[in-house]
């Protein structure tokens, strides 16, 4: 093996070395800081998962599939999937193959960690003398793959619409520097390897380029400057990485094990929340997803800008963005990385201090307990159903027809489930309501809690401790009754479009039962955006600061989406969606309970 | 002494000097909807907290404008948002309530 440079060093590697050392140091300190910010229980959970073979396998698989191959992105958009995986996986393979080359051909240099990157400069043998034409071929092959991804990225920057994104993020200065450095790295690598290909070999891409350049230029004077440029581009990218969106590359590798270990966001900025914020790749998928961005409004209030402002510590904007969100969860559902935008906002809301705090502890629950006793099935309609009394009436009527003995828990005096206070960040106050309701439900003697409001349902599922009591939403419950033959449905010829309420669909994952149930009672049409992509009705209690006019626009946009189905009427399963839609809809809006009641 | 259920009403005279204009203006700034309330009482009619504390957004606003204590009213507000849904003026009552909780004590 002939080394071209006997010392194995040339000053042009310094920019790369400096950048790489900086990133390593930054990431190691970052990991230490984040682990330090975790609570003792969270740390224990994380470390235990890291030594558990099942989790190790899951982490490695998720990192490979999500960070390198971008499987989720492929499923959503093939072009964007190819663009990202070509750059990520291609670059990864270039690094792996570079190490393999060093390991096979110059094992003595494996301890120099810049050697695999600049292998072709330091070696004076080619593919024939090394018998490594397959490796050389693969190196060129993956370089072509990466270059194709870079070309796509450039086209996307000019016209994101070609890639199916209507709107994309406005890049910050640091993001732009990182972007141009990243774009420069691979063409420069190709040029550098081409200039040295007659000395150190190459394959189908670099050898022809080498002939071409030498034919035109007639000398080797460009060799060293391009290797310098390649190293400088790498160095610039590495130095900018911690302060730009490219931080998501290392951060996601920490996010995946933490999420797999079951960690939850418990603070607005620290620990797991910090990893989430750093993992946001600023792709802007959440901008098109967000129901608030209708008519180009509120674009700067999407999750991508929340993470950006959190990184900049811009407290005023963080508060504004946190208060505005409808908490519909669509950004989180569509996020390729899984950044929990709504939870970050919730924790930000929880940091507020109020001078007046409600206190529910002295409310007397005895009359409510007495009213709730009497049957095995306890029905909770929720506060919002008082504005749509037809929902509880229909639910009770259906239960009567099916022969289910059912007591209406909140017919007269009642307490809220606590979710509105919870989403407003007043978690301690919400817990007082939870405790009161838990007492009523447990002491009622029922074994099933039937809930017709998805907002309450989510709260009961996630924040209540009700041992021995089955909490069930009325849709699956009614569907079971139909399947058991206790309810017989006559099919009508009215065509309905089913609107997935945020809290029931994305919140609790109930998408199929409502459609199956509705399919037995009427014809169904699907809207353009449905299920996980369903658009919030605009009435959500999640938002604290959106005013009436802004909500009106969102409701109309959500209705326009439902109208694409050309259905005669709208079906939904949430009192809030029904009340909100009914205000502007030009066709009837019915709750599922009404439809089932009418068709039995 | 036997209680016959008759008693003297407490004075309902308002002390307008207790109105904190600066704080009120700050509230109007944070929730401009506070200015357009027409005291129709829809909020009170739907309020979940009304049976426990007599809460209604209308009353809360009047109390603030008259320099009265709003803390007892707000002590049972569950922020359920029905007042927002029924408000004919489209006031964001939840934002109003949260801001009152921040500013007043």
Interface residues (C-beta under 8 A of the other chain):
Chain A: X323 X352 X353 X354 X355 X356 X357 X358 X359 X360 X363 X383 X384 X386 X387 X413 X414 X415 X416 X418 X420 X421 X424 X426 X433 X539 X541 X544 X545 X546 X547 X548 X549 X576 X579 X580
Chain B: X33 X46 X48 X51 X52 X70 X71 X74 X75 X76 X77 X78 X79 X80 X81 X82 X85 X86 X90 X91 X92 X94 X95 X98 X100 X101 X102 X103 X104 X105
